[in-house]
């Protein structure tokens, strides 16, 4: 199977790239090199317009090498099939009757010797580009390459500029119930009507990402709820037309949802979140970044109804206070990721509760939680020894004491962000650098805008031999020599540094001096007798 797979990838796949299969029907594939050249010329002439003719899949193709833009084409004549395949193998532009007959026999032999199931199994290992190219070999291969079993997972994100409703309509008919995973992120031309056709044709859909599909509304969620009851994953971030009504329709029939992202859906309120939580108790991942209506009431409903939560992102949910988040921490004890960045109303009570209840916590982002102090982080580190990633950016009350507790109690730490923690000094970095676990496991350390950090901190980090990235933007007391030293020890280390100009002092400012009296800005001198030093 591996040998035949290689044959398909190299012989058929690479050679087929010599013709235009970007939105051009099979009638444009001719047997002569002149025809192939003219086809290429037509494509080049269309670059200025940015589009070529619509393909079988409905993709408006552009002049690029993206994979899915090569549609499943139909080669109408046996002569063109055999002639072209012969040129692929023999690399010739002229084929005599002997070669043509030989290739015809080879195709028939291949189709006779290999059962359909085996060819389908091989095709299932191919990417979009190879599948679409194989579809041009023969009518039989076209049928096999178009089989829905080869299209269970489709990602259109990289083709967002070209994908319109016709693409989705065609794919949904082509794939039917085989389609289980679909990504249409940023495909802004997709409409509710196209999603209705998708839901009707692809009833076994399990995962859909429609982030930034700004034309989709509650109607889409209605169709998904009605026809796609197996849905377990949905990303509708930044779909501004969706509101509480749509969430209620979705959750009413898709009770198996485990993963949901409603980030920046500003029209979804606590009522919509309540409907989602009550109907989807299996929810393990919930993202609501930028949802200002995510308040204490919504947090309470989420905590009570979804105790299996593992991942919670409530970044920029500024309405939340300790009251709401404490309920989540107490009920959702399995949490391993918590993002509470920009929730400035939270206090050390949250960190203490995390240390008491969420012992499996691996990632915590507390960016701009300025009320968090060393006392809270001390309780956190003692109760959460599995921490791997901690973001303390702009936690201005944090000092070296937090780093001491972190080094002593969290042996799994891999990523540590201390940007703009202005009270961190060389001593705090020494705690990290002298920790045996950090020496082995620390991968990323961010120290941007820590004004008291010096080259001594760089020396402390020389023991962290697995360090992959070090950020020290605007650390005024770190010198280029210190950077060169650590890069000498670790040639593969990526150091992100920027040395801003120092504020001019009295000693290095330009002054006006008199060469005769050797004074600065001599009042007795005329301007013509003074020089600038």
VEXFILUM-795273 format. One line per 4 residues: number of its first residue (from 1); their letters; for each residue x, z, y of C-alpha. Coordinates in nm, 3 decimals, padded with zeros to 5 digits. Example, Ala and Ser with C-alpha at 12.3 -4.5 7.8 and 13.67 -1.06 7.14 Angstrom:
2
1 = as = 01.230/00.780/-00.450 | 01.367/00.714/-00.106
//
This chain:
533
1 = xxxx = 00.000/00.000/00.000 | 00.287/00.082/00.235 | 00.442/-00.260/00.173 | 00.118/-00.443/00.245
5 = xxxx = 00.062/-00.228/00.549 | 00.404/-00.331/00.677 | 00.317/-00.697/00.608 | 00.001/-00.665/00.815
9 = xxxx = 00.172/-00.488/01.104 | 00.476/-00.714/01.126 | 00.368/-01.054/01.001 | 00.010/-01.077/01.116
13 = xxxx = 00.012/-00.832/01.405 | 00.326/-00.941/01.585 | 00.279/-01.312/01.540 | -00.082/-01.307/01.656
17 = xxxx = 00.040/-01.178/01.991 | 00.161/-01.533/02.061 | -00.193/-01.648/02.131 | -00.454/-01.532/02.373
21 = xxxx = -00.673/-01.275/02.207 | -00.758/-01.098/02.531 | -01.125/-01.180/02.577 | -01.088/-01.545/02.464
25 = xxxx = -01.312/-01.668/02.183 | -01.182/-01.830/01.870 | -01.247/-02.173/02.006 | -00.951/-02.124/02.236
29 = xxxx = -00.713/-02.072/01.943 | -00.573/-02.413/01.863 | -00.326/-02.536/01.608 | -00.066/-02.671/01.845
33 = xxxx = 00.180/-02.494/02.068 | 00.052/-02.693/02.365 | -00.291/-02.542/02.332 | -00.143/-02.195/02.306
37 = xxxx = 00.060/-02.257/02.620 | -00.241/-02.377/02.812 | -00.431/-02.066/02.709 | -00.150/-01.849/02.841
41 = xxxx = -00.155/-02.046/03.161 | -00.523/-01.980/03.206 | -00.463/-01.610/03.170 | -00.183/-01.615/03.425
45 = xxxx = -00.403/-01.796/03.671 | -00.664/-01.526/03.638 | -00.430/-01.240/03.724 | -00.523/-01.258/04.090
49 = xxxx = -00.888/-01.207/04.007 | -00.804/-00.919/03.775 | -01.051/-01.026/03.509 | -01.089/-01.286/03.240
53 = xxxx = -01.385/-01.389/03.030 | -01.588/-01.126/02.848 | -01.483/-01.066/02.489 | -01.692/-01.011/02.179
57 = xxxx = -01.670/-00.639/02.252 | -01.778/-00.695/02.610 | -01.442/-00.587/02.752 | -01.352/-00.745/03.082
61 = xxxx = -00.987/-00.805/03.001 | -00.692/-00.779/03.234 | -00.336/-00.898/03.207 | -00.189/-00.605/03.017
65 = xxxx = -00.089/-00.503/02.667 | -00.348/-00.230/02.615 | -00.462/-00.224/02.258 | -00.841/-00.218/02.253
69 = xxxx = -00.865/-00.516/02.484 | -00.799/-00.744/02.189 | -01.150/-00.798/02.057 | -01.269/-00.872/01.707
73 = xxxx = -01.280/-01.250/01.729 | -01.432/-01.503/01.494 | -01.216/-01.797/01.382 | -01.465/-02.073/01.323
77 = xxxx = -01.273/-02.334/01.127 | -01.072/-02.307/00.808 | -00.817/-02.551/00.948 | -00.736/-02.330/01.245
81 = xxxx = -00.714/-02.023/01.025 | -00.466/-02.174/00.783 | -00.268/-02.363/01.044 | -00.224/-02.056/01.259
85 = xxxx = -00.137/-01.823/00.971 | 00.124/-02.070/00.851 | 00.284/-02.073/01.196 | 00.291/-01.695/01.188
89 = xxxx = 00.485/-01.686/00.862 | 00.704/-01.995/00.897 | 00.747/-01.977/01.275 | 00.685/-02.349/01.314
93 = xxxx = 00.460/-02.555/01.535 | 00.415/-02.839/01.290 | 00.278/-02.791/00.943 | 00.256/-03.057/00.675
97 = xxxx = -00.021/-03.080/00.420 | 00.192/-02.902/00.160 | 00.228/-02.594/00.378 | -00.138/-02.598/00.468
101 = xxxx = -00.243/-02.609/00.105 | 00.009/-02.337/00.017 | -00.123/-02.105/00.286 | -00.480/-02.171/00.188
105 = xxxx = -00.393/-02.070/-00.168 | -00.210/-01.758/-00.046 | -00.509/-01.638/00.157 | -00.743/-01.692/-00.135
109 = xxxx = -00.498/-01.521/-00.370 | -00.467/-01.219/-00.141 | -00.843/-01.187/-00.112 | -00.890/-01.225/-00.487
113 = xxxx = -00.616/-00.985/-00.594 | -00.688/-00.701/-00.353 | -01.028/-00.534/-00.385 | -01.231/-00.484/-00.070
117 = xxxx = -01.196/-00.107/-00.094 | -00.815/-00.126/-00.091 | -00.801/-00.355/00.211 | -01.043/-00.127/00.394
121 = xxxx = -00.821/00.169/00.311 | -00.520/-00.013/00.454 | -00.714/-00.116/00.764 | -00.812/00.247/00.821
125 = xxxx = -00.443/00.322/00.892 | -00.417/00.061/01.168 | -00.455/00.108/01.541 | -00.698/-00.085/01.761
129 = xxxx = -00.453/-00.363/01.837 | -00.366/-00.430/01.475 | -00.730/-00.419/01.366 | -00.832/-00.671/01.628
133 = xxxx = -00.547/-00.901/01.532 | -00.627/-00.877/01.163 | -00.980/-00.981/01.248 | -00.845/-01.323/01.348
137 = xxxx = -00.678/-01.401/01.015 | -00.994/-01.511/00.835 | -01.368/-01.461/00.835 | -01.332/-01.224/00.540
141 = xxxx = -01.073/-01.012/00.720 | -01.283/-01.023/01.035 | -01.571/-00.869/00.839 | -01.348/-00.600/00.694
145 = xxxx = -01.178/-00.518/01.025 | -01.519/-00.493/01.190 | -01.646/-00.252/00.928 | -01.778/00.065/01.090
149 = xxxx = -01.566/00.285/00.865 | -01.261/00.168/01.061 | -01.417/00.273/01.390 | -01.506/00.638/01.335
153 = xxxx = -01.305/00.746/01.638 | -01.289/00.543/01.961 | -01.095/00.626/02.276 | -01.175/00.410/02.580
157 = xxxx = -01.005/00.629/02.840 | -00.711/00.394/02.885 | -00.946/00.101/02.946 | -01.169/00.272/03.200
161 = xxxx = -01.141/-00.006/03.459 | -01.259/-00.274/03.220 | -01.521/-00.094/03.014 | -01.878/-00.159/03.123
165 = xxxx = -02.211/-00.096/02.956 | -02.184/-00.404/02.736 | -01.874/-00.261/02.569 | -02.049/00.058/02.472
169 = xxxx = -02.362/-00.126/02.359 | -02.161/-00.357/02.135 | -01.951/-00.075/01.990 | -02.253/00.138/01.914
173 = xxxx = -02.412/-00.149/01.720 | -02.084/-00.230/01.547 | -02.006/00.128/01.445 | -02.355/00.261/01.387
177 = xxxx = -02.369/00.591/01.200 | -01.995/00.572/01.123 | -01.898/00.671/01.478 | -01.816/01.041/01.503
181 = xxxx = -01.578/01.074/01.799 | -01.604/00.893/02.132 | -01.400/00.926/02.452 | -01.534/00.745/02.759
185 = xxxx = -01.359/00.964/03.015 | -01.344/00.804/03.363 | -01.555/00.506/03.250 | -01.756/00.507/03.569
189 = xxxx = -01.962/00.196/03.483 | -02.137/00.362/03.188 | -02.503/00.440/03.262 | -02.780/00.647/03.108
193 = xxxx = -02.925/00.332/02.952 | -02.599/00.263/02.767 | -02.590/00.621/02.644 | -02.945/00.584/02.517
197 = xxxx = -02.837/00.289/02.302 | -02.535/00.485/02.182 | -02.746/00.784/02.080 | -02.998/00.560/01.901
201 = xxxx = -02.731/00.379/01.699 | -02.479/00.657/01.638 | -02.681/00.951/01.511 | -02.379/01.112/01.339
205 = xxxx = -02.184/01.154/01.662 | -01.999/01.487/01.659 | -01.765/01.476/01.958 | -01.807/01.308/02.297
209 = xxxx = -01.595/01.324/02.610 | -01.773/01.178/02.914 | -01.570/01.355/03.182 | -01.593/01.190/03.526
213 = xxxx = -01.869/00.952/03.415 | -02.040/01.000/03.747 | -02.346/00.783/03.676 | -02.461/00.994/03.383
217 = xxxx = -02.742/01.241/03.439 | -02.985/01.465/03.253 | -03.127/01.155/03.083 | -02.806/01.114/02.884
221 = xxxx = -02.824/01.471/02.760 | -03.188/01.414/02.664 | -03.095/01.118/02.440 | -02.798/01.300/02.288
225 = xxxx = -03.015/01.599/02.212 | -03.289/01.384/02.060 | -03.070/01.173/01.829 | -02.730/01.346/01.788
229 = xxxx = -02.811/01.684/01.638 | -02.465/01.708/01.474 | -02.291/01.732/01.811 | -02.030/02.010/01.817
233 = xxxx = -01.813/01.903/02.112 | -01.913/01.780/02.458 | -01.711/01.742/02.778 | -01.928/01.666/03.081
237 = xxxx = -01.686/01.790/03.348 | -01.746/01.648/03.696 | -02.078/01.486/03.600 | -02.240/01.598/03.923
241 = xxxx = -02.589/01.466/03.840 | -02.631/01.706/03.549 | -02.813/02.031/03.623 | -02.989/02.317/03.444
245 = xxxx = -03.263/02.092/03.307 | -03.011/01.869/03.129 | -02.826/02.169/02.981 | -03.154/02.310/02.853
249 = xxxx = -03.247/01.978/02.687 | -02.905/01.946/02.524 | -02.888/02.298/02.387 | -03.245/02.292/02.256
253 = xxxx = -03.153/02.061/01.967 | -02.773/02.079/01.951 | -02.745/02.440/01.842 | -02.419/02.371/01.655
257 = xxxx = -02.220/02.323/01.976 | -01.879/02.489/01.954 | -01.696/02.332/02.249 | -01.849/02.278/02.595
261 = xxxx = -01.694/02.189/02.931 | -01.917/02.198/03.241 | -01.631/02.227/03.493 | -01.721/02.116/03.846
265 = xxxx = -02.085/02.055/03.753 | -02.188/02.223/04.075 | -02.563/02.191/04.010 | -02.553/02.403/03.693
269 = xxxx = -02.652/02.761/03.774 | -02.667/03.086/03.580 | -03.000/02.969/03.433 | -02.838/02.667/03.268
273 = xxxx = -02.552/02.878/03.133 | -02.805/03.126/02.998 | -02.994/02.847/02.813 | -02.667/02.721/02.666
277 = xxxx = -02.555/03.066/02.553 | -02.889/03.158/02.398 | -02.919/02.832/02.199 | -02.554/02.787/02.096
281 = xxxx = -02.426/03.110/01.938 | -02.139/02.925/01.767 | -01.971/02.848/02.099 | -01.596/02.914/02.078
285 = xxxx = -01.467/02.719/02.380 | -01.638/02.734/02.718 | -01.495/02.586/03.038 | -01.666/02.635/03.372
289 = xxxx = -01.391/02.580/03.628 | -01.525/02.544/03.979 | -01.879/02.649/03.883 | -01.956/02.880/04.172
293 = xxxx = -02.287/02.976/04.010 | -02.100/03.135/03.719 | -02.181/03.491/03.823 | -02.212/03.830/03.656
297 = xxxx = -02.555/03.747/03.514 | -02.426/03.431/03.347 | -02.122/03.619/03.216 | -02.347/03.881/03.059
301 = xxxx = -02.557/03.621/02.876 | -02.244/03.444/02.754 | -02.093/03.767/02.625 | -02.403/03.888/02.443
305 = xxxx = -02.495/03.557/02.279 | -02.151/03.405/02.208 | -01.930/03.679/02.062 | -01.712/03.420/01.884
309 = xxxx = -01.559/03.290/02.207 | -01.190/03.209/02.169 | -01.123/03.015/02.491 | -01.277/03.093/02.830
313 = xxxx = -01.189/02.911/03.151 | -01.359/03.049/03.462 | -01.100/02.936/03.715 | -01.239/02.939/04.071
317 = xxxx = -01.558/03.120/03.970 | -01.534/03.329/04.283 | -01.870/03.501/04.233 | -01.743/03.697/03.932
321 = xxxx = -01.651/04.062/03.967 | -01.529/04.332/03.729 | -01.888/04.403/03.626 | -01.944/04.061/03.467
325 = xxxx = -01.602/04.006/03.315 | -01.583/04.353/03.161 | -01.889/04.268/02.951 | -01.720/03.951/02.825
329 = xxxx = -01.399/04.135/02.737 | -01.587/04.408/02.552 | -01.804/04.169/02.347 | -01.569/03.874/02.292
333 = xxxx = -01.282/04.054/02.124 | -01.152/03.737/01.955 | -01.042/03.580/02.283 | -00.698/03.419/02.263
337 = xxxx = -00.709/03.230/02.595 | -00.848/03.358/02.924 | -00.813/03.169/03.253 | -00.930/03.379/03.549
341 = xxxx = -00.719/03.213/03.819 | -00.856/03.234/04.174 | -01.102/03.512/04.082 | -00.984/03.734/04.364
345 = xxxx = -01.246/04.005/04.323 | -01.104/04.122/03.991 | -00.900/04.442/03.966 | -00.673/04.621/03.719
349 = xxxx = -00.983/04.732/03.526 | -00.992/04.388/03.364 | -00.630/04.409/03.248 | -00.686/04.756/03.106
353 = xxxx = -00.996/04.633/02.918 | -00.807/04.334/02.779 | -00.542/04.567/02.644 | -00.808/04.780/02.480
357 = xxxx = -01.028/04.510/02.324 | -00.856/04.168/02.306 | -00.552/04.230/02.090 | -00.528/03.864/01.985
361 = xxxx = -00.486/03.735/02.340 | -00.216/03.466/02.358 | -00.262/03.312/02.701 | -00.362/03.470/03.031
365 = xxxx = -00.372/03.295/03.370 | -00.413/03.533/03.664 | -00.303/03.301/03.946 | -00.399/03.442/04.288
369 = xxxx = -00.551/03.759/04.142 | -00.381/03.955/04.416 | -00.538/04.292/04.324 | -00.358/04.310/03.989
373 = xxxx = -00.068/04.557/03.988 | 00.205/04.687/03.759 | -00.030/04.952/03.621 | -00.275/04.693/03.496
377 = xxxx = -00.009/04.473/03.340 | 00.148/04.775/03.173 | -00.182/04.843/02.991 | -00.222/04.473/02.911
381 = xxxx = 00.122/04.428/02.753 | 00.086/04.740/02.540 | -00.242/04.618/02.391 | -00.170/04.243/02.366
385 = xxxx = 00.158/04.199/02.177 | 00.070/03.839/02.082 | 00.096/03.707/02.439 | 00.275/03.372/02.445
389 = xxxx = 00.194/03.249/02.793 | 00.146/03.454/03.109 | 00.086/03.312/03.457 | 00.138/03.561/03.742
393 = xxxx = 00.164/03.309/04.025 | 00.079/03.465/04.362 | 00.025/03.810/04.210 | 00.207/03.954/04.507
397 = xxxx = 00.175/04.320/04.401 | 00.375/04.264/04.080 | 00.728/04.405/04.067 | 01.015/04.425/03.820
401 = xxxx = 00.825/04.701/03.635 | 00.582/04.445/03.494 | 00.870/04.238/03.358 | 01.015/04.547/03.191
405 = xxxx = 00.689/04.613/03.007 | 00.659/04.246/02.919 | 01.010/04.234/02.772 | 00.954/04.553/02.569
409 = xxxx = 00.603/04.488/02.437 | 00.546/04.109/02.412 | 00.800/03.957/02.172 | 00.615/03.623/02.149
413 = xxxx = 00.638/03.521/02.515 | 00.727/03.152/02.556 | 00.602/03.050/02.900 | 00.627/03.281/03.201
417 = xxxx = 00.525/03.194/03.556 | 00.638/03.422/03.839 | 00.604/03.181/04.130 | 00.562/03.351/04.469
421 = xxxx = 00.595/03.698/04.319 | 00.808/03.801/04.613 | 00.890/04.148/04.483 | 01.064/04.018/04.170
425 = xxxx = 01.441/04.070/04.187 | 01.747/04.003/03.975 | 01.677/04.328/03.791 | 01.342/04.196/03.668
429 = xxxx = 01.501/03.876/03.541 | 01.762/04.091/03.366 | 01.484/04.259/03.168 | 01.369/03.920/03.045
433 = xxxx = 01.716/03.782/02.980 | 01.827/04.089/02.782 | 01.518/04.084/02.559 | 01.612/03.966/02.211
437 = xxxx = 01.275/03.795/02.163 | 01.299/03.611/02.497 | 01.648/03.496/02.411 | 01.505/03.330/02.103
441 = xxxx = 01.161/03.213/02.217 | 01.144/03.174/02.597 | 01.092/02.804/02.674 | 00.971/02.782/03.035
445 = xxxx = 01.040/03.014/03.327 | 00.901/02.948/03.676 | 01.055/03.142/03.965 | 00.946/02.935/04.264
449 = xxxx = 00.960/03.104/04.603 | 01.111/03.431/04.483 | 01.326/03.503/04.790 | 01.539/03.785/04.644
453 = xxxx = 01.648/03.594/04.333 | 02.022/03.510/04.338 | 02.279/03.349/04.111 | 02.290/03.679/03.923
457 = xxxx = 01.948/03.595/03.776 | 02.088/03.264/03.657 | 02.363/03.454/03.477 | 02.103/03.675/03.306
461 = xxxx = 01.930/03.366/03.170 | 02.242/03.232/02.998 | 02.141/03.429/02.689 | 01.807/03.242/02.660
465 = xxxx = 01.950/02.956/02.459 | 01.612/02.793/02.384 | 01.513/02.760/02.749 | 01.381/02.411/02.815
469 = xxxx = 01.269/02.427/03.179 | 01.359/02.641/03.478 | 01.177/02.614/03.811 | 01.349/02.770/04.113
473 = xxxx = 01.205/02.581/04.410 | 01.288/02.746/04.742 | 01.488/03.032/04.600 | 01.715/03.045/04.904
477 = xxxx = 01.981/03.268/04.750 | 02.031/03.055/04.438 | 02.320/02.817/04.495 | 02.401/02.478/04.352
481 = xxxx = 02.700/02.631/04.178 | 02.470/02.869/03.992 | 02.257/02.574/03.880 | 02.561/02.381/03.766
485 = xxxx = 02.677/02.680/03.564 | 02.357/02.710/03.358 | 02.340/02.333/03.312 | 02.694/02.344/03.174
489 = xxxx = 02.576/02.593/02.912 | 02.251/02.403/02.841 | 02.291/02.028/02.909 | 01.931/01.956/02.799
493 = xxxx = 01.778/02.217/03.030 | 01.548/02.070/03.295 | 01.603/02.251/03.624 | 01.351/02.191/03.902
497 = xxxx = 01.511/02.303/04.223 | 01.480/02.224/04.590 | 01.709/02.371/04.849 | 01.526/02.384/05.183
501 = xxxx = 01.737/02.382/05.500 | 01.823/02.731/05.618 | 01.692/02.850/05.952 | 01.958/02.775/06.215
505 = xxxx = 02.149/03.083/06.325 | 02.343/03.157/06.641 | 02.666/03.065/06.464 | 02.567/02.717/06.350
509 = xxxx = 02.359/02.597/06.645 | 02.493/02.321/06.866 | 02.643/02.476/07.181 | 02.772/02.341/07.504
513 = xxxx = 03.135/02.444/07.572 | 03.383/02.391/07.848 | 03.729/02.272/07.738 | 03.888/02.418/08.048
517 = xxxx = 03.764/02.776/08.045 | 03.679/02.793/07.672 | 03.340/02.949/07.733 | 02.994/02.861/07.613
521 = xxxx = 02.751/02.711/07.865 | 02.976/02.796/08.157 | 02.760/02.821/08.469 | 03.052/02.720/08.687
525 = xxxx = 03.102/02.391/08.504 | 02.930/02.068/08.576 | 02.763/01.881/08.288 | 03.033/01.613/08.284
529 = xxxx = 03.310/01.857/08.193 | 03.134/02.010/07.889 | 03.133/01.895/07.529 | 02.904/01.965/07.237
533 = x = 03.067/02.151/06.949
//
